[in-house]
């Protein structure tokens, strides 16, 4: 009795010709146009052998009776006491997942550690399809654990069948060009000869000959049992013009672009490099945080989770917005409902959305001087007219304005009444002072009278001592003029890229629409994990731990600087956080010092790079978060060596 496999439909069907158990010795013949990929029989418990090597057909004998139909997705149980023979040498099944037929290696290979998953393959141009067994990575990967480019398996050559050049030479030239241009990087695994031949419609012998020729030339190397790879130590060969020279984006901008495009072209975002001591933008990653995050991620991805794999709410998941509202009310005195919270990818996106929604080109925007550099760039990209406002020892200085006069006549000394004011009242960046309550109330009264919006960037107030923390501007606001920005990227880890904006109710809809147009939403998966992180109490414990760690790190740096850098560097801490500002001798140039320290492997941001108008004494902004005490001690020694011989 025979059972048919319908290759045109790509399925096994219901096995209508098999009414019951099959006895040993019965044979089923599978016929299909080409057997040029891994093929498996779903649901059979085989001791498999073939009577012919013809790629047009294969005979498969049932080595064991079975009692029920098997469908796609079934697992082949292991048979350690049987051998699978195809008329050629084969391996004993040593694993737990059964056997799969690997015609690319001409033997049956056991799946070693994971069950095999059967999927219907995409139909071929002739309309046929088959079921393919996908072995686990350990069964097909070469011994090296080195990471390889993942896109090489999808590489395909464009061949011109009407050209006089033979197809084999076209394929060889395409492979050489792909390797020379970097499309197939060092360590990339090439498609198998059978798969590539099937995709290109060539004879396998043609592809094999091309691969062997390139291997002889040194472009690729064969690893027995694993395929062909681009050698990791391959000397860069530029057989074609450099890829970079062919990219239109690398040409000098000579075509017409917008004013905003020209402004953005002047910016030069620097790629991240391995962290150096005192560089900003890092955070301490505690081992307990990593373990907790992994566990919560596993729970979120489990079958019991209610995670929605589709597009989510552009405003953010309601559960996370509720958790944020509860946290802000308890920790920062923020007065809001979950409906007023918009999830963002961080503080920068929150400020970018505010500039897009609130500002027209030419509108005045007040900023602190010195100021967070990314805030300046965002406002310039929005074509705002930036007005620096000096900072004194109490933060943003409104200059003792008469609030009524400022509202009616405008503040002409600062270019008129602004549409927007950007401030960091909890810990001014980069000088570190906090705005006292009296000045906060005066600023709010002025904004309400003048009709100005206040952007409150509360970037790291959680690391201040609780006894010294003042209520947020938003919590004191009664006129609805404050937009409160916060971020989890600094509080948890930078790669999280998750933040939030607390908005007045009438701004929720335009901000949400702007977020939807920018990038639709934050990751639903990260939002779900962050929700569990907050509701489980892990967030509060993490903040308490980081507050203590950053305070210890700051105290250690101050002690080391007094011991090794006395007379050169003076640190007067303003609160606790992720950085300190260190004063230099008045005759020094902080930019020149920063360059000397960079050459010594120490990162430091010169204060003058953040100043817009009013000159200040030279100083360095030194980050302490994410740098161990041992790294800080070594960096202080390098600083001492760099400062040696400099006049004070």
N, C-alpha and C positions, 0 to 999 in steps of 0.2 A: 504494500500500500504506500502511496506517495502523497506528499503534501506540497502544495505549490506556494512559492514566495512571490508575491506580486511586486515586481521591482518598479513598475510604472507608478503604482500607488505608494511605494515606499513603506509598506507595512506588512505585518504577518497575518493580519486578519484574525479570524476566529478558529483557524485550523479546522474547517468543516469536514475534511477527509479523515480526521483522526477521532473516531468516536470514543475511544477508551485508551487504556494503557497500551503502549507499544512494547513489544518484546524485543529482546536483544537481537541484533542482526538485521532488523528492518532498516531500509535505506531511504533517505530523502535527498533528492537532487535539487540544488539551487542553481538556477540558470539566470544569468544576467549578462549584459553586454561586455562589461570589463570588470575584472577584479584587480583594481589598481590602488586600493587603499585598505586600511585595516577593516576587516569584516568580522562580525560575530553573529552567532545564532542566539537570539534572545530566548531564554527559557529552556534550552536544552542542557542536560547534564552530560557533557560529552567526554568520551575518549575518542578524539577526533582523528580521522585520517583521510587523506585524499587519494584517489586512485589515479589522478592525472594532474599534471602541472599546468594544464591549459588554462589561460586566463579567462576562457569563455565559460568554464563550468567547474564545479567541484563536487565530489561525492562526499557526503558526511554520513557516517554510520552512528546510530544511537547506541552508545555503550551501556546505557542503563535505562530501565523503564521509568516512565514518569506518569503522573496521575492527573495533572491539570494543565490547561493551556498556560503559556507564559506570554506576556505582552512586553512591548517596548518599555524599558526602565527596569526590567527584572535583572536580578543578579545571578551570575553563573557560580554555583557553589564549587569549592575547591575539591579536587580529587587527587590527593597526594599519592595514591597507590596506582594510578594509571599514567600512561604516557600518551601524548598526542603526537602522532606521526603523520607527516605529509610526504612520505617517501624520501625525506631528507632528515638530517639530524635535528632534534628538537630538545627542549629542556623539560625536566620534570617540574610539575607545578609545586612550587615551594611556598606559595602564599595562601591567603585565605579568601581570595576573591575569585578564584577560578582562572580559566584560560581565555585569552583572546588570540585570534588569528592575525598575525602580523606578516602580510605578504611582502612588505618592504624589506623584512629581514629574512624571509623565506624560512621561518620557523615559528612554532607556537611559543608565546612568551607568557609567563605567569604574571598576573598583577600581584605585586608583592604585599602591599600593606593596606590598600584601600579598595572598596568595592568598585566594580566597573559600572559606568553609567552609559546607557545606550541612548543615542539620540538619532532621529532621522536626519540624514544628510540633506543638504540643499540639492535640488534636482539639477542634473547636468543638462547641457544644451539638447541632448537627445530625448530628455524627458524622463530618464530613468533615475532611480534613487535607491538607496540601500540603507541598512542600519549599520552604524559604526560603533564599535566599542572604544571608548576613550580610556586608555590606561592611566593610572596615576603618574604624576611627574617622576616619581622615583623609578618607574619602569623604563622611562625613555630618556631621562636626563643624563648627560655625561657626568663623570665623577666630580667635575669642578663645581663648586658652589658659587662661583663668581657670577654676579649679576650680569645679564646680557640684555641688549636692546630687544624690546618686545615686539617691535613692528616688523622685524625681518621676515617673520613667517607670513606676513601679508604682502610682501613685496611681489610685484609682477612686472614683467617686461612688456613694453609695447613693440610688437613686431609688425613689420610691413610686409605682407605676403606678396605685394605687387612689385617690391623692389628687386633689382637684380642681385643684390647681396644675399647669399644663402642665409636661411633662418638660423643656422647654428652660429654663424659669425655675428649676426645681429644680437643673438642672445649673449654671446661672449662679450661683445662690446658693451651691451647694457649692464652686465654684471661688473665689468671693470669700472664703468662710469659711476655706478651706484656705490662701489667701494671707495673710489677716489673722492667722490663728493660727500661722503659721510652718511649717505642714506642707509648703507649697511655698515654700521660701526664695528669697531674692534670687539670681538667676542660674539657677534651676531650669528645666529644659527640660520642657515639657508633652508628654504623649503626642500622637502625630499624630492628626489629625482622623479618618482612616480607622480607625486602631487603636482609638481611644476609641469611635467609633461602633459598631464591631464588638463591643467588650466590653460596651457598654450596650444593644445591640440597637436603636440609633436610626439614623435616616437620616443620612448624612454631611452633608447640607445643614443639618440641625438643629445639629450640632456646629459646623460652619463659622460659622453665624449667631451662635452663642453666643460663639465665639472672637473674631469680629469685633466684637461688642458690647463684650466685656471689653477688647479692644485700644483701642476708642474711649474707654472709661472710664479707661484708663491702668493697669489691673491687669496686663495682659500686653503684650508687644510682639512683633511678627513680625520674623523675620530671613529674608530671601528665601533659599530653598533649604535652610533649616535648621530651620524650624518656629517655634513660639511659645515665648517665654521670659518668666519673671518678671523685670522690669527690676531691675538691680542697685541703682539709685538710687531705688527705690520708697519713698515715704514710708510709714511703718508706719501702716496703717489698722486700727483696732480696730472693725470692723463688728459683731463679736460679743464677748462677754466674754472677757477675756484667758485664754489657754490655761492659764497658771499657776494662775489662780483656780479652774479647773475640775478640777485634778488633786487627787485625794484625798490624795496624799502631801504636798501643800503645806499642808494644814490643821494647826492646832495639835493635838498628840497628846492626845486626850481619851478615846480608847478604851483598853480594857485590853490591856496588853502585858506581857511578862515582865520580870523584874528586869534580865536581861541586855539586853533591848531598851531599857529606860530608861537603862542605863549607856551603851550605844552611842549613844543619842540625845543624850547630853551631849557626845560627841566632835564635833569640827568639822574634818574633813579639808579642808585648803586646796587649791584647784586650783592646778596649776602655772602660773606666769607666766613671761614672758621672763626669762632669768637676769640677775641683778644681781651686781655684784662682791661677793665674800665670802659669797654664799649657799651653803649646804650642799646636798649631793645631786647635784652635777654631776661630770663627769669629762672629761678631755681626750680628744677624739676625733681620733686621728692619721690623716692621709690614707692612710698605708700600711695601717692597720687597716681602713679602709673598703674599700680596693681588695682586700685579702686576703679580707675577709668576703664581698664581692660575688663574687669568683672561687669561693670555696668553696660559696657558695649556688648558683651556677650549676652547679657540678659535682654538687652534691647533687640538684638538680632535673633533671639530664640523664637521658637514657634509659638510660645505663649504671649509674645509681645503683640501689641496692637499698632505697631508702626505702620504708617501709611506710606507706601512706596511710590505714590503718585506725587503730583505737584501739591504743595501746601499753601497755607495762607500767606500772602505777601507781607502781611503785618507781623507774622510770627505765630507759632503755635500757642493756642490759648492757655494751655497748662503752664508753659514756661513764662508767659507774660504774667500770669497770676503769681507764680513763685517770685518773679522779679519785683512785682508790686509789693508783696508782703515783705521781702527782704529790705527794699529801699525805705519802706515806712518805718521799719524797726531800727535799721542801722544808720540811715542818713536823713531821716525826717522828711522824706519826699512825700508829698500829698498827691496821690494819683490813683486812678482805677486801671485795671488791666487793659481797658479799651484805649487808654492814652499812651500805651507803650508800643513802639515800633522796633522790631528786631533788625539789627544792621550787621554788617561784617566788621564793625569796629568804630572807633571814634572818628577816624578819617572819613568814612562813608557817611556818618551822621552829619559831620560838618559840611561835606560835599552836598548832601541833600538839602541842608538848610540854605546854603548859598544858592542852590538852583531854585528853590521855592521862594525865598524871601528877597533876593537881590535882583535888581535890573542892572545892566551895564552902566557904570558911572555912579552908582549909589555909594555913599560913604560907609565904610566899615571900620570901626575902632578896634584896635588890637593892642595888647600889652607890648611894651618895649622894655626888655627883650621878650621874644615870643617863640612859641613852637613853630619850627620852620615849615612843617607840612601844612599848618593852618594858613600861613602866608601864601604858600603856593596854591592852595585850594581857592582862596579868595581872589588871587590874581587871575587864576584860570576862569573865574566867574566874571572877570572884568570889573571887579569892585574897585573903588578908590580907597586905598588903604591909608588910614590915618593912625600913626603911632601915638600911643598915650603912655607917658612915663610911668614907671613903677617905683614906688618908694618902699620904705620898710613895712608898709601896711598893704601892699599890693597895688592894684590899679588905682591911680590917683585921678579923681575927677576934678581936681583943682579947686575945690571949694566953690563950685558953681552955684549961682542962684537958680534953683530948680525951675521956678516960674519963668524967669527970664530966658533960661535955656529952652524951655518949651515954646515960648511965644516967639522969640527972636532967633533961636538957633545959636549954637556955640560957634561963632564966627572964627574964634581963635583956633579951632580945630577943623575948619572947613565946613561948617554947618552941622545940623543935627544928623547923626548917623541913622541908617536903617538898621544896623546890626552892631552889637558889641560882643567881642570874643574875650572871655576871661577864664582864668583858672583860680578861683578864689580859695579853694581848700588848701592848695599848695602851689604857689605860683611857679610856673615853669619858665626859666630854669633856676631862679634865685631861691625858691623854697619857702618864702614867707606865706602866712595865711592872712586873709582879709578879715579884720575884726568885725564884730557884729554891727557897730555903729556905721561903718562905711558900707557894709552890705545893705543896710536899710536905706541909706542915702542913695545908693546906686539904684535900688529898686524904685524908690520914689521918683528919681529923675527919669528912669526908663518909662514909668507909667505916664508921667506928664509929657514926655517928649514923643511917646509912641514908638520907641525903639525896642528891638528884640535883643534879648541877652542870651548868648550861647554860653552855658555853664559846662565847662569841660572838667568833670570830676574823675580824673584819670587814675589816681592812686590814693585817694583819701582813706581807703580801708587799711592802709599800712601805718596810719598815724595812731598815736596812743589814744584810746577811747576817751580819756578824760579831757584831751585837748581838742577834740573834734567839735566843730561848730555845725549848726544845722545848715543844710544846703540852701542856696539862693532860691531854688524852686520851692522848698518847703516854707520859705518866708514870703513868697510872692503871693499877692492877693489880686493882682490885676491880670494875671495870665500872660506875662511878657517873657517868661524864662523857658528856654528849651534846654533840658538837662541831658547831657551825654555821658554814658558810661561804657565800660568795656570789660569783657572777661579775658581778653587776650593777655593783658598784663597781670590780671589777678590769678589766672590758672596757668595757661601756657600760650605763647604767642601763636603757635600753629592753629589754635582753635578758631581764630578769626570770627569772633562772635561778640557783638555789642548790642547796645540798645539806646533809644532816645525816648525821653518822656516829653510829650508834646501837649500844648494847649489843645482843647477839644476841637477847635475850629481848624487846626492845622493837621489833624490826623489824616484826613482824606487826601489832601495834596501830597503830603509826605509819603503815604503808602503808595500812591500812584507813581510818584517819582522813583521809589524803590522798585516797584514792579517793572518799570521801564529800564532801570539800570541793570539789574540782574535777577529779577523776579522775586527771589526769596533766599533766606539762609537755608543751609542744609537741614532737612527734617530729621535726619539721623543724629546730627550733632545737637540739635535742639532737644530731641528726646533724651539723649544721654545727659545733657546739661540739666534737664528737668529733674531726672532721678538724682543727679549729683547734689542739687540744691535741696530737694525734698528729703533726702536721706540724711541730711546734716553734714555731709562731707564738705560742702563749700564753706560753711562756718568754721569747721575744724581746720581746714586748709588755710583760711585767712589768718586764724590765730597763730598757726605754726609759722607761716611766712612772715607775719609781723615780728615775731621773736627773732627769726633768722636774719631778716634784713636789719633789724636793730643791732644785733651782734656783729654783722658784717660791717656796718657803718662804723661802729665803735672800734673794731679792729683796724680799719683803714686809718681812722684818725690817730690811733695810738702809733701805728707804724709810720705815718707821715711825721708825727712829732719827733719820733726817735731817729728816723733816717733823713728826713727832708726839712728839718728845722731851719728857718731862715729863707728857704726857697718856696715852700708851699704852706699856706695857712687855710685850715678848714674850720669854718664856723657853722656847725650844722643848724639848719632851719627845719625842725621837725624830722621825722623818720620816713624813709621811703627807699626807692630803688636807685637813687643817685645822690651825690653831694656836689657842691660847687666850691672849688678851691681857688683861693686868691694867689696871684703871682706877684713878684716884685714889679713896681710901677714902671720900671724902665724896660721890662721885657715885652716881647710881642707874643700874645697867646697863640697866634697862628703859627709863628715860627717854632714855638715850643712844641705845639701839637705835631708839626712835621718831624721834628727831631725825635719825638717819642714814637711816632709811627715807624720810623726807621729802626728803632730799637725794639719793635714788636709790642708796643703799648698803645692802646687806643684812647684818645682823649678828644673831646669836642671843645674847641675854643669858644668862649663866650661871645666874642666879637662876631662870630658867624650867625648869632641869633639876634643881634642888635640891629635895629632899623634906623634910628636917628640919634638918640642921645648917647654920647660916648661914655664908656664905663672903664674902670680899672681892669687890667688884664686878668683873666681867670680861666679855669678849665672846668668843664662839667664831666665828672667821673662817675660812671655807672658801677654800682656794687652788686646788683642782682645778677645771678647766674654765674658768678665768679667765686671760686672757693677761696678760703683764707690762704692756702698755699700759693695759689695763683696771684692773689693780691700781694703777698709778701715778696714773691719774685719780681712782680711788676714794680714795686717800690724800690727794690734794689736797682733795677734797670733805670728808673727815673733818677736815682741818686747818681748813677754813673753818667747819665746824659746831662745832668745839671752841674756836674763837677767842673770847676773852672769858670763858670758863668758869674759875672759880677752881680751882686745883690743890689 
